[in-house]
Amino acid sequence: MDGHRNCLVIDDDKIALKLAATCCHELGLKVYIADTPAEAFDELKRRRYRLIVVDHHVHGVAGFEILDQLRSQLRRATIAVFTGDTSDQTRVRYETRGAMAFLYKPLSLPAMRFHLKTLLERS
């Protein structure tokens, strides 16, 4: 499978995880979830993903650190970051690791759907 319809959502907040998973499903993606960095690593070893939505903090680990550890498994995935941190420093940390979109919390389902749909159309 080439992963052109797969989405991985990495978040330890169950509500945010469900919101992002619902949104991705509504966009026609096959959704996989990981609520720990270890689960994310396992998922990325199993299959390729078109879209990865990663939270800024997952069980005390920064999302950009997760991306660093996953670099070899990303295989051209489009990366979106789910965060409440709007600082330029955080944005740069993710952009240098390939992040293409920032979904700032709190975010409604319609707003998330709009941002992710736009991102997927551009990628």
C-alpha positions, 0 to 999 in steps of 0.5 A: 500500500502506498499510503496515499489515503492514510493519516496518523494522528499523534496526541495524548489528549483523547478529545483532541485525538478524537477531533482530529481523527474525525476530521481526517475520516470526514476528509476521506482518509483512513485514520490511525491513531497513536497516543504515545510516541512509542505507538507513533514509532510502531505505526510509522514502521508498519505503513506509509502516511499521506498526512501526519497530525502531531501534537506539540506535547505527547506525554512530555515529549515535544512533537518536534522531537518525535519528528526527529526520531521519525525522520527516516519513516516519514516518507514524504508525509505532509505534517500538521502540528496541533498546538496552543503555542503560537511562538515563532521559535516553536513554529521554526522548530517544526518548519525545519522538520517539514511541518506545513501547517499549524492547527492552533488550539482550541480549534473547532471541527469545521475549522480543523476540516478547512485547514486540513482540506486546504493542506491536502489540496496543496500537497 
